[in-house]
Amino acid sequence: MRNRFSYEPSSRAAWDRQGQRRGHGRKLRRGILKFILLKLVAELPRHGYDLIRAFREHGWGGGPGSVYPLLSFLEASGYVTSHDDGQRRTYEITEKGRKVLAERAADVAAFFGASGEEEEPEPTDELRDAVDRLIQAVTQLAPNSKPETVERVREMLDRTRKDIYTLLAQE
């Protein structure tokens, strides 16, 4: 049963079970993910979870549902090899993978930016992240929250909304 304070994440943003934001990161151009995976595996052999963690740290949109199928594709294509290290499968780039990565070096460099690093986040991205964190905090209100707590939160939100409109009017 939904309460009136529950938050249904949109397709643009969602929260995983540990409260980490997912699906709201930097949009990846179609087809570039496999080359990013190759670049990351070329830097050092990695397992799938390590690659997913690298994506999350950079705010990119790759998760298990996209990373593991692409790793299987890259392995079937002969671009990477894998071997079991106890409980994990570690992936390493092959010579064929290095050649394909070299052919797509311009695309990969463009993705990472001219310096080889990720672009600076847009101010609107940071604002959207702040809104997401605010929504997550507000959704902590439960049907059994004290009525005075709910009222104080509502007043704070109304005051903040008015302050934003005042600020926009001054621009």
C-alpha positions as CSV (number, residue, x, y, z in Angstrom):
1,M,0.0,0.0,0.0
2,R,1.4,3.4,-1.0
3,N,1.3,6.3,1.4
4,R,1.0,9.8,0.2
5,F,4.7,10.4,0.8
6,S,6.1,7.5,-1.1
7,Y,8.3,8.3,-4.0
8,E,8.1,6.2,-7.2
9,P,11.5,6.7,-9.0
10,S,11.2,7.9,-12.5
11,S,12.9,6.2,-15.4
12,R,15.6,8.9,-15.1
13,A,16.6,8.2,-11.5
14,A,16.2,5.4,-9.1
15,W,17.8,4.3,-5.8
16,D,19.3,0.9,-5.2
17,R,18.9,-0.9,-1.9
18,Q,22.0,0.7,-0.4
19,G,20.6,4.2,-1.1
20,Q,23.0,4.8,-4.0
21,R,21.7,6.8,-7.0
22,R,21.6,4.8,-10.2
23,G,20.4,5.3,-13.7
24,H,20.8,9.1,-13.4
25,G,24.4,9.4,-14.5
26,R,25.9,10.7,-17.6
27,K,24.2,9.4,-20.7
28,L,26.3,7.1,-22.8
29,R,26.2,7.3,-26.5
30,R,24.8,4.2,-28.1
31,G,27.6,1.6,-28.7
32,I,30.3,3.4,-26.7
33,L,29.9,1.2,-23.6
34,K,31.8,-1.7,-25.1
35,F,34.7,0.5,-25.9
36,I,34.7,2.0,-22.4
37,L,34.8,-1.5,-21.0
38,L,37.7,-2.4,-23.3
39,K,39.6,0.7,-22.2
40,L,39.0,-0.1,-18.5
41,V,40.0,-3.8,-19.0
42,A,43.1,-2.6,-21.0
43,E,44.3,-0.5,-18.0
44,L,44.2,-3.6,-15.8
45,P,42.4,-7.0,-15.6
46,R,39.1,-6.5,-13.8
47,H,36.1,-8.5,-12.8
48,G,32.5,-7.5,-13.6
49,Y,31.7,-6.0,-10.2
50,D,34.9,-3.9,-10.4
51,L,33.8,-2.5,-13.8
52,I,30.3,-1.7,-12.5
53,R,31.9,0.1,-9.5
54,A,34.1,2.1,-11.9
55,F,30.9,3.1,-13.8
56,R,29.1,4.2,-10.6
57,E,32.1,6.2,-9.4
58,H,32.1,8.1,-12.6
59,G,28.3,8.6,-12.7
60,W,28.0,6.5,-15.9
61,G,24.8,4.6,-16.6
62,G,26.2,1.0,-16.9
63,G,24.9,-1.6,-14.5
64,P,24.9,-5.4,-14.3
65,G,22.1,-5.6,-17.0
66,S,24.3,-3.9,-19.5
67,V,27.9,-4.7,-18.3
68,Y,27.7,-8.5,-18.1
69,P,26.0,-9.1,-21.5
70,L,28.6,-6.8,-23.1
71,L,31.4,-8.6,-21.4
72,S,30.0,-11.9,-22.8
73,F,29.8,-10.2,-26.3
74,L,33.4,-9.0,-26.0
75,E,34.6,-12.4,-25.0
76,A,32.6,-14.2,-27.8
77,S,34.1,-11.7,-30.2
78,G,37.6,-12.4,-29.0
79,Y,38.3,-8.9,-27.6
80,V,38.7,-10.1,-24.0
81,T,39.4,-13.4,-22.3
82,S,38.3,-14.4,-18.9
83,H,39.3,-16.8,-16.2
84,D,37.9,-17.7,-12.8
85,D,39.6,-16.3,-9.7
86,G,37.9,-18.1,-7.0
87,Q,34.4,-16.7,-6.9
88,R,34.9,-14.1,-9.6
89,R,35.5,-14.0,-13.3
90,T,38.4,-11.7,-14.3
91,Y,38.5,-10.2,-17.8
92,E,41.7,-9.3,-19.7
93,I,42.0,-7.6,-23.1
94,T,43.3,-9.6,-26.0
95,E,45.5,-8.4,-28.9
96,K,42.4,-8.3,-31.1
97,G,40.7,-6.1,-28.4
98,R,43.7,-3.8,-28.3
99,K,43.5,-3.4,-32.1
100,V,39.8,-2.6,-32.0
101,L,40.3,-0.2,-29.1
102,A,43.1,1.6,-31.1
103,E,40.7,1.9,-34.1
104,R,38.1,3.5,-31.9
105,A,40.6,5.6,-29.9
106,A,39.1,8.9,-31.2
107,D,35.6,7.9,-30.0
108,V,36.9,6.8,-26.6
109,A,39.1,9.9,-26.2
110,A,36.1,12.1,-27.1
111,F,34.0,10.4,-24.5
112,F,36.7,10.8,-21.8
113,G,37.4,14.4,-23.0
114,A,40.5,15.7,-24.6
115,S,42.6,15.1,-21.5
116,G,41.5,11.5,-21.1
117,E,39.3,12.4,-18.1
118,E,35.6,12.7,-17.7
119,E,34.0,16.1,-18.4
120,E,33.1,18.4,-15.6
121,P,29.5,17.8,-14.5
122,E,27.0,20.4,-15.7
123,P,25.5,22.6,-13.0
124,T,22.1,21.3,-13.8
125,D,23.4,17.7,-13.1
126,E,24.5,18.8,-9.7
127,L,21.1,20.5,-9.1
128,R,19.3,17.4,-10.2
129,D,21.4,15.3,-7.8
130,A,20.5,17.7,-5.0
131,V,16.8,17.3,-5.8
132,D,17.1,13.6,-5.8
133,R,18.8,13.6,-2.4
134,L,16.0,15.9,-1.1
135,I,13.3,13.6,-2.5
136,Q,15.0,10.7,-0.8
137,A,15.0,12.5,2.5
138,V,11.4,13.5,2.2
139,T,10.4,9.9,1.4
140,Q,11.7,8.9,4.8
141,L,8.5,10.3,6.3
142,A,6.2,7.4,7.1
143,P,2.5,7.2,7.8
144,N,3.4,6.9,11.4
145,S,5.5,10.1,11.5
146,K,4.4,12.7,13.9
147,P,1.9,15.1,12.3
148,E,4.0,18.1,13.6
149,T,7.1,16.6,11.8
150,V,5.2,16.2,8.6
151,E,3.9,19.8,8.9
152,R,7.4,21.2,9.6
153,V,8.7,19.4,6.5
154,R,5.9,20.8,4.4
155,E,6.5,24.3,5.6
156,M,10.3,24.0,4.9
157,L,9.5,22.8,1.4
158,D,7.0,25.6,0.8
159,R,9.5,28.2,2.1
160,T,12.3,26.8,-0.1
161,R,10.1,26.8,-3.2
162,K,9.2,30.4,-2.6
163,D,12.9,31.3,-2.0
164,I,13.7,29.7,-5.4
165,Y,11.0,31.7,-7.2
166,T,12.3,34.9,-5.5
167,L,15.8,34.1,-6.6
168,L,14.7,33.5,-10.2
169,A,12.7,36.7,-10.2
170,Q,15.9,38.6,-9.3
171,E,17.9,37.2,-12.2
